[in-house]
Structures are given as C-alpha cells and as structure tokens.
Amino acid sequence: LPQRCLGLVFFVFSSAMRSAAALLAALCLVALVGAQQSPSTFRTSTTYSLTTFRTTYYVSDATNSYASQYVHLQYPSPSSEDVQAPAVSLGSFQGTYTSNTAYGSALYICVDGARLQGSYDEVGMFNGEVDDDGRATGDWFEAGTGACTSGTFDLQLTHFGFSGTYTCDGSGEEFLWEEDRISNFRPSDDRCALLDLDDDEEADGRWVDKYNNPLDLCIFGGSGEASYLREQDGDSVPLPKREGYFEGKAHLRGKVVTGTWYEELVGGAALFYHRNNGDLHTQFWTGLRGVLGDTVIDPSQLRDESRHWHTTYTGPLFPATVGDCGRFSPVKQYVLVNAPRTDDDDGIYYFVGSDYFDSDFPFYNYPESSNDAAPLRVAALTAFAAAALALLL
C-alpha cells in the first residue's frame, strides 16, 4: 500500500495536478494510519531450505477471517561441495522457541528419532518421547527447591510452535504451556542439554573444574548431596576459595540433580546434569526464601555473572565418599541462621533485593511487540505525509 500510494502521488504531481496530488496524499495518510491502528493480530511463520527462504504472514481480524501473504526468494542452488546442509527438521519439535511460560529468554529442543530433549533460560531442562501424531510427553526439571521445580509435560505441535500443559510434582497443579517457534534449525547439543540416557551411570563422584577445584557429589536413591570449592574474584591478591554445600533431589536415574546451594551468607537454586559428552554441567542462581532452603529465580540475573553462573566439571576422577560430600554441610546451617532478612512476615532473605518479591519479573532478549511499536510507526507516517503535503502545496 505505501509504495502504490507514493507512486500515484508522484505520477499526479508530475502531471502538474497539485490539488489532486494533495487530495490523494491525504487519502493515503488516512489509509496508512488506519492500517496501523486496526485491531488485528499479526504472527509469522518461517520455513527454510537450502535454496528457499519463505515467510508466511498471518493476519486475523475481528471476524476471525485469515489472509496470508508469501515472500518467496529463490537463489541459485549451491553445489554440495560448497555448502553443508543445515540440520532442519520440518514437522518436528526441533528448533528454538520463545520462553514466555518460564523466564522469557529462550527454549531449545533437539529431537533424535523418538527422543526429545531440551532446555530453557539456563535454569531448566526436559526430556521425553514424541509419537507419530506430533505429541510429546515426558519430564521437566528446574534448578531450585520448592513446590514446582519438577514435573511432567504433555505437548502438541501447532502451526506456530507447540501447546500443551505441564504439572508440578510438589503441588499436583497443572498449567498451560505454549511457545512460538523462532527457528527450525537444530540447536547445539549444549543448548539442548543432551544427556546420555542409554547407560546407567549416575552423576556422582569427584569432579574438578578448570581450576582443579573439587566437587564431590553423592546420590542416595532420590536425593543428592555435594560439597565444593570455588574461586573468588580478586583484583591482585588471591582470595581464599569459597566453601560451598548443596543438597537436593536426584532425577532420571541420578543423571539430573536439582536443589539449593549455600555459601557464606548467600545461597540459591542449582541444577546439576551429566551431559552426553561425559562432563558435569551446573547452573547456579542466587535467591533464598524462608528458612527451609526454598529458592526463587530472578530472571534479571541472567546476564549478571556475580549472581548467576554456570560451571563445567570433568571426571569423575573417582567415587566420592559420604564424608567428602557432607564436608561443608555446616555452611547451610550458618547461612539459614545468620543471613539477613527483609521486613516481610514470611522471613524472606533479601539475597535478590528486598523489592524483588513485590515486583514483576523483567524479561530479557525479547523483541518489541508489534502493538508497542504501532504508535511510533503511526507518528512516523504522519510526519512523512505532512512533509509530502507541504512540498506539494
């Protein structure tokens, strides 16, 4: 519409019919502003191939009727010697998605045969199976301790992504889970948090980080316990290593452990999982609530390495003993007794800021919505049309 209007305006102007051009420009302005302010919803779906990029725009109006527009760009097909085909699986869960249901960063899914695995927001992971009808079922796990840090899910592929439900093991409640697909390309194995589910090896043992600091992890049935040492940031003088303690629940035959970590006057949510490459990956978030070790996730910490960090451990070097895993257990009691509190009646520790619990979660890495941008586009179009009218008259 904008291109057609401008073409007609300049055609009429070139014919020395200024009055008609001014009228036509005003009509274009009305049409453009009306199009920007119409109560329509807008969504896109993108598919890829080696030689074709195709985007479908879906517009739904108040009558629930749909219209679609296709942009089809065809390029010369490269030879197989020049390019390696990307891993794209159409009609599959595989790809990158929004993460509106969780903490707003991104969700990744990898599919191998009927096996589905994925992660979200550097805080949680899930795995399950996909049937021939595009239905995925399985289990999910999230860093921390509380009523909703693990459960099951039941999802169905949709045109825009997936839709379904997840349940919380601690409360038994069921919630809606819907996300939109951003890309069909297969994410990296690291982003999908791929596990080796074909063996019975647990994540316990003595592990070491890149500084050779030990982490001793023990798994007893459905629970996990660990003691570890961690580097402190020092400008010039080396600082003593931090002593840390962890306890939580074990899942998936001991391949995933979720729970709470404690260091001097601080603590929060943690997730340990045994990757398919043999390493032990960990995610740490800062935030305790109450005196029983329950945790909270503050999404604003996602880019704050002082409060949220991840560590990769190699090993295990040898089995860990009960004494090794419980070596720093007094740290937990010290934290829960001596950590400062807020003024709230619930006894909330303010590791994440005293105003956090009374404010909405901030979301990151999210594009501006089309509705929020509409007033800016209308203003820009109005200014452009006004300038065109001034030139014509």
N, C-alpha and C positions, 0 to 999 in steps of 0.2 A: 504493500500500500504506500509507504513513504516514497519509494522510487517512482511509482506511477504518478503520484501527485506532483512531485517535483518536475517530472518530465513534462507534464501538461502545463505547469506554471511557466516554465521557461519557453515552451513552444508558443504559448499565447503571448508572452512578453516579447518574444522575437517578432511577433506579428503586429507589434505596436498597439496591442489591445490591453492597455494598462488596467482599465476598470474591470474587464473580465478576468484578468490575471489576479487582481486583488481579491475579487469575489471567490475565485477558485482556491486561492491560498487560504482564505478564511474557512472554506468548507473542508479543506484538507486538515486544518488545525482542529476543527471540531471532531472530525473522524478519528484523528490520531489520539486526541485526549480521551475520547470516548472508548477507544480500544484499550488504552492503558488502564482506565478506571472500571472496565466491565467486570462484573463479579464472576469471573471464570477462574478455574483452577488449571494449572499447567504442569505437565510432567513430561519427562523424556525417557526414552529407552534407546540404548545404543548397542549395536552389534558390530563385530569386527570380523574381517578375514584378511588374508594376505593382500588382496588386491582391492578390497572394497571397504569403505567406511560409511555406515548407514545409520542415520539418526531419525527416529520417529517421534514427532511431537504430538501429544495427545491433549486436546482441549475439551473440557467438559463445561457446559453452561447450565443455567438454571433448569433447563428442560431435560437434562441428563442425556442429551444427544452428543455424539462424539464426531470429531473431524480429525483427520490426520494429514500431515504433510511429510514428504520424504525428501531427504537430501542424499543424493547418491553420487559419490565421487569415484570415478574409475581411473585407476592408474595402470601403467604398463606392468605386466606381471614379471617380477624378477625371477631369475633362474635360481634353482635350488642351490647352486654353488655360491651365490651372492648373499643369501639370507637364510637363516634358520627359522622355521615356523614357530611362532609363539604358542605357548600352551593355552589354548582357548577351548573351553568345553561348553558349547551351547546346549540349552535344555538341561543344564546341570546346576547344582547349588554352588559350584566352584566359582570363586571370584572375590571381589572386595565390595563391602556393603557399608551403608550408614550404620551408626550405632546409637540411634535415638532412645531405644529402650533402656540402654545401660548409661554410659557416661559421656557419649557424644563424640568420641574420637573416630574410630574405625573398627570394622569387624572383618575378619578374613576367614575364608573357607577353602580347604583343599579336599578333593574327592579322588579316591583311588579305588576303582571298582565300586563295590557297595559301601566302602568305608568312608565316612565323613569325619573330618577333624578341623578344628578352627580355634581362634582366639579373638578377644575383643579388648580394646582400651588398655592393654598392658596390665590387666587386672584379672581376667578370667579366661577360661578355655572350655571347650566342649568336644564331645566325640559321640558318634553313633553310626547308624546304618541308613541307607537310602533304598527304598523299594522302587519297583518299575513304574509306579504311579506318581513319582516325584514327591514322596512323603519321607521325611527324615525324623527318626526318633533316637533318643539317647540320653546322655547325662551331661550336666554342666557343672563347673566348679569355679569358685571365685576366691581370691585372697581374703583372709579375714576370719573372724569368729562372730557368729550371730545366727539369727533365725532364718536367714536367706542367703547362705553362701554356697549352697549346692542344691541340686535337684534334677529334674528330668525335663525334657522338651519334646514337643511334637509339632513339626513344621511342615508346611506345604508350599511348593514352588508357586509363585504367582508371576504375572506378566512383568511386574516391576521389581520383584525380588522374592521375598518369602513372607508368609504369615502363619501364625500359629499361637501356641501357648507354652509357658514354662511354669513349673511348680517349684515350691520351696520345701526342702525336706524338713526344715525345722518347724514350719508352721502349717504345712499342708495346703497353703493357699495357691491359687492358680492365677496367672496374669497373662495378658496379651503380649505377644512378641511379633512385631512387624518391622521389617527393614527394606530399604530400597537398594538395588544393586547399582554400584558405581562402575564396576569393570568386570568383564568376563574372564580376564586373564588370570592365570593361576598365580596366587601369591607365593612368596618364598616359603620353604619349609619352616624357617624360623618364625615367620609371622603367623603361620598356621599352628605353631607349637606342636609339630608332629611328634608322636610318641611311637615307640616300638611295642605294639600290643600283641605281638606274636610269641613273646617269651614271658617267663615268669619272674624275671629279675626285678627286684624292688629297688627303690632309690636310696636304701640305707647304706651306711659305710662312712669311711673317712674320705672326704673330698677336699680339694685345695683350689683357691682362686689364683689369679695371675701373679699375686704377690706371695704365693705359697702359704697363705693363711688357711688354717684348717677349719672345716665344718664337719662335725660329727653328727650324723643323722641316724636315729634308731626308729624302727617301725615295729609296733607291737599290735598285731591284728588291725584294728580300725583306728589306731592313734599313732601320732608321731611326736618325737622329741629331738631337739638339736641344741648344741652349744657351738659357738663360733667366735672367731676373732676377725676384726675388720679394721682397715686403715682409717685414720683420721686425717683430715686435710690440715697441713701445716705450711706456713709461708716459707720458713727457712729451717726451723728446728723440728726434727722428727718428733711427733707426738706419740704417746703410748697407744697401743692398739685398743680398740673398743671391744669389750666383752659383751657378747650377745647370747640370749637364750630364746628358744622357740618351742611352742607346743601347739598341737592341733590335731586334725583328723586326716587319716590316710584313705585314699580312694583308688579305684582301678588296680587292685592287687598291689598296692603300695607304690604305684608309679606317679601318683599325684598326692601332695600333702598341702592342706590349707590350714591356716591358723594365725596366731599372734606372736610377734617378736617383741623382745624387751631389751633395751639398753639403758644406761644410766639416765633416769628421769625422762624417758621417752619410749615410745612403742607404737605399734600399729599392725596393719594387715600384711600377711606374707603368703606367697604361693611358691611351692617347690614342685618341679616336674622333671622327670627323667626323659630326655629327648631321644629320638631315634638314632642320633649320631653318638650316643654314649655319654654326653655331658649332662650335668645337672644345672638347670636354669632356675633362677629365682627372681621374684618380683616383690619389692618392698614398698609399702605406703605408710605414711605417718598419720596416726589418729586413733586414740583410745576413747572409749566411752564407758563410764562406770568402773566398778571395782572387780569385775569378773573377767576382764580381758576382752570384752566385746570391742569391735573395731568399727570405724567408719571410713569411707573412701571420699576424699576431697579431690574432685577432678581437676582443680586448679593446680595440683601438684604435678601434673603430667610432664611439664617442662621444667620442674624445679628439682634438680638433682640432689639438693640437700634434704628433701623430704620424700622423694620417690626415686628409687634407683633399682637397677637390675644387675645381677652378677652371674657369671658363668663359672661353674666349677668343673674341674676334670677329676677323673677317678672312676670308681672308688679305689683308693690305694690298698685298703684292707678293711675288714669288718670293724665296725665301731662297737665299743662296749657300753654297757649301761652307765658306767661311771663317766665315760667320755661324753656321752650325750647329755647327762644331767650335771656336768661340771659347773655350769654357770646358772643353775636354777635359782640361787638366791637373788639374782638380779630381778627376777619377776616380782618377788615379794617386796623388794626395795622400791621398785617403781610404783606398785599399787599402793604402798603405804605413804610414800613421800612425794609423789607427783603433785604439783599444784592443781587446784580445781577452779572451776568457774563458780559463779554465784547461783547457778541453777540448782533446783532441789534434787535433780536426778544424779548429782555428783559427777558431772561431765568434766573430764580433763580437757584443758584447752591446748592440747598439742597442735591442733589445726586452727587455732584462733578462736577467741571466745565468741565472736559474732558468727562463726561458721554455721552453727546449728540453727540459727534463726534466719538464714538467708538461702536463696535458691542456688542450686548448683550452676556454676558457669560452664558453658560448653565451648570447646576449642576445635580448631581445624574444620570449621563448618562454613560453607559458602553463605553469602547473604541471600535470604529468601526473596523470591520474586515479588511478594507483596510488600516487603520492606523497601525494595528498590523502586517500586512503581511511582511514588511521589517525586523522586529525583528525576525519573525519566520524563514525567509529565512536565515538570518545570523546565527541563532542557528543551523539550519540543516546543513549549510555549515561547521561550526566548528566541528559538530559531525562527519560528513562524513570524514573530513580531519584527525581527530584523529583516526578514524577507519582505514583509508588507511595507516597511519603511523605505526599502530600496525601490520597490515597485511604484509607490506613490510619491 
